Amino acid sequence: MRWIVLSSLMLLAACDPQQVADQAGRRLAATVVLPVVQLDMPTPLAQRATDCIVRNATAAEVQALARDVAVVAGSSTKATIRGIALRPEAGACFAANGVPQVRT
């Protein structure tokens, strides 16, 4: 029993609150990105593209995207998503996951 308590405490100590907040924000941002991406591709591809976009978003972009939860994405949000999707890192992620490249 003591071992379980000690290992639980060590696990909690290893959790970085900043990292936990970032992961939560990225999950929220994904709920905003997916419907936008689904306008251009079927859901299975859109889910993989969304993962690539959210993974390559900066912390500030994640926060901006997460603010649009539960509302229809506007032109600014769509432009942010497109800008992230056009980055070389996102393009490499798309290629690795069988997602077509975004055309400029």
GUKE-681598 format. One line per field, with one value per residue: residue in one letter; x, y, z of N, C-alpha, C in turn. Coordinates in pm, 1 decimal. Layout:
// GUKE-681598
res = A; ...
nc1 = X; ...
nc2 = Y; ...
nc3 = Z; ...
cac1 = X; ...
cac2 = Y; ...
cac3 = Z; ...
cc1 = X; ...
cc2 = Y; ...
cc3 = Z; ...
***
This chain:
// GUKE-681598
res = M; R; W; I; V; L; S; S; L; M; L; L; A; A; C; D; P; Q; Q; V; A; D; Q; A; G; R; R; L; A; A; T; V; V; L; P; V; V; Q; L; D; M; P; T; P; L; A; Q; R; A; T; D; C; I; V; R; N; A; T; A; A; E; V; Q; A; L; A; R; D; V; A; V; V; A; G; S; S; T; K; A; T; I; R; G; I; A; L; R; P; E; A; G; A; C; F; A; A; N; G; V; P; Q; V; R; T
nc1 = 82.5; 188.4; 379.6; 218.9; 107.5; 339.0; 431.2; 217.0; 235.2; 483.7; 420.0; 230.3; 394.8; 553.8; 389.5; 347.5; 193.5; 164.5; 199.0; -18.2; -228.8; -176.2; -221.5; -494.1; -596.2; -525.0; -685.2; -936.3; -903.1; -888.9; -1154.7; -1258.8; -1114.7; -1163.8; -1439.5; -1405.8; -1205.6; -1335.9; -1499.6; -1358.8; -1265.3; -1319.4; -1429.5; -1242.1; -988.9; -994.2; -979.8; -717.9; -578.7; -655.3; -529.4; -261.3; -261.2; -330.7; -120.1; 91.1; 37.4; 103.9; 129.0; -15.3; -180.4; -328.8; -470.6; -622.9; -776.3; -914.1; -1082.2; -1295.3; -1467.9; -1775.0; -1893.7; -1959.3; -1690.4; -1523.4; -1400.2; -1143.1; -1060.8; -1064.4; -863.6; -643.7; -628.3; -575.8; -330.0; -164.5; -183.9; -45.5; 219.3; 552.9; 607.7; 356.4; 277.6; 458.5; 367.4; 110.6; 179.2; 300.0; 80.5; -97.3; -257.8; -388.8; -194.8; -228.7; -342.6; -190.3
nc2 = -119.2; 123.4; 158.1; 206.8; 454.9; 613.2; 586.8; 707.1; 969.9; 1039.0; 1027.2; 1234.2; 1448.9; 1452.6; 1551.5; 1826.8; 2127.3; 2323.0; 2176.2; 2002.7; 2187.2; 2282.4; 2051.7; 2013.9; 2248.3; 2202.0; 1983.2; 2105.5; 2294.2; 2122.2; 2046.0; 2265.7; 2293.9; 2055.8; 2056.4; 2259.1; 2161.2; 1937.9; 2039.5; 2028.0; 1769.4; 1411.5; 1268.7; 1072.1; 1144.5; 1412.9; 1405.5; 1313.3; 1521.5; 1731.4; 1655.6; 1693.3; 1969.4; 2081.6; 1984.2; 2127.5; 2388.2; 2697.7; 2788.2; 3024.4; 3025.1; 2796.7; 2877.5; 3084.3; 2940.0; 2767.7; 2943.4; 2961.5; 2754.4; 2588.2; 2772.2; 2884.2; 2866.9; 3158.6; 3385.8; 3464.9; 3257.3; 3046.0; 3136.7; 3121.4; 2844.8; 2759.8; 2888.9; 2753.0; 2496.3; 2529.2; 2536.2; 2402.7; 2195.7; 2099.5; 2014.8; 1803.6; 1632.3; 1583.3; 1442.8; 1215.9; 1097.4; 1039.9; 1245.8; 1479.7; 1749.6; 2096.1; 2331.6; 2626.6
nc3 = 0.0; 80.6; -116.7; -339.4; -275.2; -264.8; -530.3; -663.5; -569.2; -678.4; -947.5; -968.6; -903.3; -1123.7; -1318.7; -1514.1; -1462.4; -1662.4; -1895.5; -1878.2; -1898.0; -2156.7; -2311.1; -2261.5; -2375.9; -2642.4; -2701.3; -2687.8; -2893.5; -3110.6; -3138.0; -3254.4; -3489.8; -3638.8; -3754.1; -3944.0; -4112.7; -4204.9; -4397.9; -4629.6; -4666.8; -4624.4; -4309.6; -4182.1; -4292.7; -4226.6; -3948.8; -3910.0; -4032.4; -3866.3; -3627.2; -3706.0; -3756.5; -3506.1; -3351.9; -3458.1; -3398.7; -3235.6; -2885.4; -2841.8; -3068.0; -3019.0; -2792.7; -2906.6; -3092.8; -2922.4; -2794.7; -2962.8; -2915.3; -2933.9; -3103.1; -3438.2; -3659.7; -3753.3; -4011.4; -3931.2; -3763.2; -3946.5; -4116.8; -3945.5; -3903.6; -4166.2; -4209.7; -4027.3; -4135.5; -4372.0; -4304.6; -4326.5; -4142.1; -4070.0; -4321.1; -4359.5; -4163.3; -4263.0; -4497.8; -4386.9; -4276.7; -4477.1; -4568.9; -4798.1; -4931.3; -4846.3; -5072.0; -5195.2
cac1 = 0.0; 279.2; 443.1; 120.8; 98.1; 463.5; 436.5; 117.1; 293.4; 588.8; 352.8; 174.8; 505.2; 607.0; 295.0; 372.7; 64.4; 166.3; 179.9; -156.3; -312.2; -153.7; -290.6; -638.4; -622.0; -513.6; -806.6; -1043.6; -876.2; -922.9; -1300.0; -1285.2; -1048.6; -1221.8; -1550.4; -1355.1; -1133.0; -1434.5; -1559.7; -1276.6; -1226.7; -1399.4; -1396.7; -1117.2; -875.6; -1006.4; -930.4; -570.8; -533.3; -676.8; -419.2; -140.4; -275.9; -324.9; 15.5; 184.6; -6.1; 173.7; 43.5; -105.8; -280.2; -416.6; -560.6; -715.7; -869.1; -997.2; -1184.3; -1408.9; -1544.9; -1921.5; -1942.8; -1917.3; -1562.1; -1528.5; -1293.6; -1013.9; -1028.5; -1033.4; -732.7; -544.0; -617.7; -508.3; -190.3; -93.7; -180.7; 51.0; 357.3; 623.0; 597.1; 222.7; 281.9; 528.2; 274.5; 8.0; 237.3; 322.3; -48.3; -181.1; -350.3; -343.8; -137.6; -313.9; -297.2; -177.5
cac2 = 0.0; 238.6; 169.6; 268.8; 596.3; 678.0; 598.5; 806.0; 1101.3; 1063.3; 1054.5; 1369.1; 1544.8; 1456.2; 1623.7; 1969.6; 2193.3; 2392.0; 2074.2; 1956.4; 2293.9; 2284.8; 1936.6; 2041.8; 2349.4; 2139.7; 1902.4; 2200.7; 2349.3; 2019.3; 2046.8; 2380.8; 2270.2; 1943.9; 2092.3; 2342.4; 2072.9; 1847.3; 2104.2; 2000.1; 1629.0; 1320.7; 1266.2; 1005.4; 1230.3; 1537.6; 1380.6; 1308.9; 1658.1; 1808.9; 1621.6; 1759.7; 2114.1; 2114.0; 1952.7; 2228.4; 2521.6; 2756.0; 2800.6; 3137.3; 2982.1; 2701.6; 2958.1; 3154.4; 2841.6; 2715.9; 3044.9; 2945.4; 2635.1; 2601.5; 2871.6; 2856.6; 2931.9; 3274.9; 3397.1; 3473.0; 3121.4; 2968.8; 3182.1; 3065.6; 2701.9; 2748.6; 2927.6; 2641.9; 2384.2; 2557.4; 2528.0; 2281.2; 2090.2; 2042.1; 1942.3; 1676.5; 1549.9; 1540.0; 1341.1; 1095.1; 1040.8; 1018.1; 1358.7; 1562.8; 1879.2; 2214.2; 2412.1; 2770.2
cac3 = 0.0; 88.8; -248.4; -428.9; -238.8; -307.4; -676.2; -702.8; -541.4; -777.6; -1074.9; -960.6; -904.8; -1259.8; -1404.0; -1527.3; -1482.7; -1792.2; -1997.9; -1865.5; -1953.9; -2301.1; -2369.5; -2255.0; -2478.3; -2774.7; -2721.5; -2719.2; -3026.5; -3209.5; -3160.6; -3341.4; -3618.4; -3713.5; -3844.7; -4053.8; -4204.3; -4264.7; -4514.7; -4747.4; -4680.9; -4543.1; -4166.9; -4140.2; -4330.8; -4150.8; -3813.2; -3915.1; -4061.7; -3743.9; -3535.7; -3754.8; -3739.8; -3363.2; -3306.0; -3508.0; -3357.1; -3120.7; -2766.3; -2864.7; -3166.0; -2949.9; -2709.5; -2995.0; -3147.9; -2812.7; -2762.3; -3054.1; -2881.9; -2930.9; -3198.5; -3575.5; -3687.5; -3841.6; -4111.1; -3862.9; -3719.1; -4066.8; -4164.1; -3853.8; -3934.9; -4296.5; -4191.1; -3961.7; -4230.2; -4479.2; -4255.2; -4368.9; -4040.7; -4085.8; -4448.5; -4336.6; -4085.3; -4357.1; -4584.7; -4307.3; -4237.3; -4594.4; -4586.5; -4909.6; -4898.1; -4865.4; -5186.3; -5165.1
cc1 = 86.7; 345.3; 348.9; 110.3; 221.5; 469.3; 332.4; 169.7; 401.8; 526.9; 294.4; 283.5; 561.8; 515.7; 325.3; 239.7; 55.2; 137.6; 36.5; -251.7; -298.4; -228.8; -442.1; -677.6; -617.4; -634.2; -925.5; -1025.9; -913.4; -1072.4; -1342.5; -1231.8; -1121.6; -1339.3; -1506.2; -1287.0; -1229.6; -1506.0; -1486.8; -1238.9; -1313.1; -1343.7; -1268.4; -992.3; -876.5; -955.4; -777.8; -514.3; -546.3; -566.0; -290.9; -146.4; -260.4; -184.9; 115.3; 143.9; 78.2; 76.4; -57.9; -215.9; -379.2; -517.6; -665.6; -820.0; -965.6; -1105.7; -1308.9; -1489.2; -1692.6; -1975.2; -1895.3; -1790.1; -1580.0; -1409.6; -1155.1; -968.2; -990.0; -896.7; -620.9; -520.7; -542.0; -359.7; -107.7; -77.5; -78.3; 196.8; 423.5; 608.5; 461.4; 216.5; 350.5; 439.6; 162.8; 60.3; 255.5; 191.7; -146.7; -286.2; -300.3; -291.9; -238.8; -256.6; -293.6; -264.5
cc2 = 125.3; 264.8; 240.1; 418.1; 671.0; 692.4; 697.1; 947.1; 1136.5; 1096.4; 1194.9; 1474.8; 1559.8; 1532.8; 1772.7; 2038.7; 2265.4; 2293.4; 2021.4; 2059.4; 2299.6; 2170.6; 1957.2; 2144.8; 2291.7; 2051.2; 1992.8; 2256.9; 2249.2; 2016.1; 2164.7; 2353.8; 2164.4; 1984.0; 2177.5; 2254.2; 1977.3; 1909.1; 2066.6; 1854.2; 1540.7; 1308.1; 1192.4; 1087.5; 1358.7; 1519.8; 1377.3; 1447.0; 1746.3; 1782.1; 1692.5; 1910.4; 2152.7; 2089.2; 2061.8; 2371.8; 2569.5; 2763.1; 2913.0; 3100.1; 2884.5; 2778.0; 3029.2; 3057.7; 2792.3; 2815.5; 3029.5; 2818.2; 2672.2; 2716.8; 2831.5; 2935.6; 3045.3; 3278.8; 3403.7; 3334.6; 3035.6; 3008.0; 3127.6; 2918.4; 2682.7; 2783.5; 2818.3; 2526.7; 2404.6; 2550.3; 2397.7; 2165.5; 2020.9; 1961.9; 1808.1; 1580.0; 1497.4; 1425.5; 1208.3; 1024.8; 1025.2; 1125.6; 1441.8; 1698.7; 1990.9; 2293.1; 2558.3; 2852.7
cc3 = 0.0; -46.2; -346.2; -401.5; -286.5; -458.9; -727.7; -680.7; -642.2; -913.7; -1076.2; -966.5; -1045.7; -1355.4; -1399.9; -1552.9; -1616.5; -1904.8; -1995.7; -1926.8; -2105.9; -2368.4; -2368.9; -2361.2; -2617.8; -2803.7; -2756.0; -2859.7; -3135.6; -3238.6; -3247.1; -3481.7; -3701.3; -3803.1; -3963.7; -4158.0; -4274.9; -4384.1; -4642.9; -4766.7; -4592.4; -4400.0; -4130.9; -4173.9; -4249.1; -4008.0; -3809.9; -3943.2; -3939.1; -3643.6; -3576.4; -3731.2; -3593.4; -3308.0; -3345.1; -3476.3; -3238.9; -3003.2; -2783.7; -2964.2; -3103.5; -2864.7; -2795.3; -3052.1; -3040.4; -2772.4; -2849.1; -3027.8; -2874.5; -3015.6; -3337.8; -3602.9; -3787.3; -3934.9; -4046.8; -3817.7; -3838.5; -4122.6; -4075.4; -3885.0; -4065.7; -4285.3; -4126.7; -4060.2; -4341.4; -4432.9; -4300.1; -4269.9; -4050.2; -4215.7; -4435.5; -4259.2; -4175.1; -4442.8; -4510.4; -4271.5; -4353.4; -4618.6; -4704.0; -4861.8; -4925.0; -4981.9; -5147.7; -5254.8
***
